[in-house]
Amino acid sequence: MKSKYKIAAVVISSFVLGAGTSQILHAQAKPPAYVIGEITVNDEDGYKKDFLPSAQKDIKDNGGKYIAGGFNKTWSINGQAPANRVIVLQFENLDKVKARQNNSGREVQEKIGSKYATFRTFAVEGVAQQ
């Protein structure tokens, strides 16, 4: 009889320990980050052919994914109308955005993208969903 109680105690203890560890790990996880780009494209053909493939590859290689965006796909609710291209990208966290920008992101934009467009981009940290 005593061994049944010991087994039950071990099972309950394991469950409690696992649940507690899960909560700690979840609390330590960093929230996702989003990059919002407002891009005034002056040469759409050049932008699409010369810049966009490089930029999309760089974003994907650095763990980013497109959430929203495109040419002339925004609708102004109030204030000044946005540029003719707006994008929203998602990354694992803000550190990943900073690493991409310090490594290859800035170079692709400055060397190729600046020939065809002007950029206003910024990153924002997501919030934990309840």
N, C-alpha and C positions, 0 to 999 in steps of 0.2 A: 504494500500500500504506500509506503514512504517513497518508493522509487517513482510512482505515478505523480506524487506531489512535486518531486524534484524535477521531473520532465516538464510538468506544467509550468513550474517556476522559471525554468530555462527558456521555454517557448515564449512566455510572457515577457521576460527580461529582454530577449532578443528582439521582440517586436517593438518594445519601448525604445531600446537603443537604436534600432533602425529608423524609427520615426523621428527621433531626436536628431540623428545625424542628417537625415534628409532635410529637416528644417534648417539646420545650420548651413548646409551646402547651398540650399536655395537662397538663403539670406545673403550669402557671400557672392552669388552670381551677379555680374554687372548687367544692367539693362541694355537693350539694343540701342543703337545710335542710328540716326537718320541724317542723310545729307540732302539738303534742298538746294537745287540749282536753278537760278533764273538766268537764262542765257539769251542774249540778243544776237541772233544769227544774221549775219550780213550776206553770206554766200551759202545758201542751203545745199547746193550741189556739191561744192567743195567740202563743206562740213560733213555731209553724209558719206562721201567717198573717201576723203583723206583723213578726217579726224575721228569720226564715230566708230569705225571698226577698232582702232587702237584704244580708244577710251573704253569701249565696252569690254574688250579683252582684259585691260588693266583692272577694271572694276571687278570682273568675275575672278581673275587670278588672285585678287586681294580679299576675296570672301564677300564682296558686295553683291546685292541683287536689286534689280529694278522693281520698284513698287508701283510707281506711276510716272507718267510723263509723255512727252511727244511734242510735235509742232502744232501750235495753235489749238491746244486741247484744254485751255483753261477758261474759266469764266470768272470775271471779276465781281465780287460781292459788294465790296466798297473800297474806296481809295483808288489809287492809281492802278491802271491795268498792268498785269504782269508782262514780261517779255514774251517773244513769240515761241520760246521753248522753255518749258519748266520740267524739271525732273525731281523725283524723290527716290533715293536709294536707301537700302537698309544694310547695316553692318552689325556684326556680333556685339560690338561695344564701341565706345568712343576711342579707346586705345587703338583699335584696329583702323579707325578712320585716320587718326593721327599718324600711325605707322605708314599707311598707304600714301598719305599726302607727303610725308617726309621722304619716302622712297621713290615712287614712280609717278604718282598722281599729278604732282605739280609740273613735272617735266613734260608729260604728255600734253597737258593743257597749255603750257607756255610755248612749247616748241611748235606744236601743230595747231591746236585749237585757236590760238590767238590770231591766226591768219584769217579765220572765218567768222569769229564771234567774240563778243565780250562776255565775261562771266561774273556773276555774283553768286557765290556758293557759301553755304555755312552748314555746320553740323549741330545737331541737337540731340541730347540724351533722352531716350524714351523713359516712360514712367512704368512702374510695376503695375500690372493689372490685378485688380482685386476680384 
